[in-house]
């Protein structure tokens, strides 16, 4: 059970990190694109 719980924790952390990076990339793009258009 410990291994399963550890795997679930790692998967949850990786999901959160990837989601956070995706949000950061979208925010960065929304800031950079208008600057390039201007």
Phi, psi and omega per residue, in radians:
X1 nan -0.590 -3.119
X2 -1.102 -0.695 -3.137
X3 -1.136 -0.716 -3.127
X4 -1.125 -0.766 -3.139
X5 -1.100 -0.725 3.125
X6 -1.097 -0.738 3.135
X7 -1.121 -0.719 3.124
X8 -1.107 -0.699 3.134
X9 -1.130 -0.754 3.140
X10 -1.114 -0.734 3.139
X11 -1.115 -0.719 3.138
X12 -1.129 -0.741 -3.142
X13 -1.119 -0.766 -3.127
X14 -1.136 -0.641 3.104
X15 -1.121 -0.767 -3.125
X16 -1.139 -0.719 -3.129
X17 -1.136 -0.758 -3.135
X18 -1.148 -0.683 3.114
X19 -1.137 -0.727 3.117
X20 -1.101 -0.747 3.122
X21 -1.130 -0.658 3.121
X22 -1.115 -0.757 3.118
X23 -1.126 -0.714 3.116
X24 -1.104 -0.726 -3.137
X25 -1.137 -0.711 3.134
X26 -1.145 -0.743 3.117
X27 -1.117 -0.717 3.126
X28 -1.122 -0.716 3.141
X29 -1.168 -0.708 -3.121
X30 -1.173 -0.436 3.099
X31 -1.460 -0.698 -3.042
X32 -1.349 -0.695 -3.051
X33 -1.071 -0.845 3.108
X34 -1.065 -0.596 3.126
X35 -1.138 -0.661 3.128
X36 -1.256 -0.603 -3.140
X37 -1.173 -0.627 3.114
X38 -1.332 nan nan
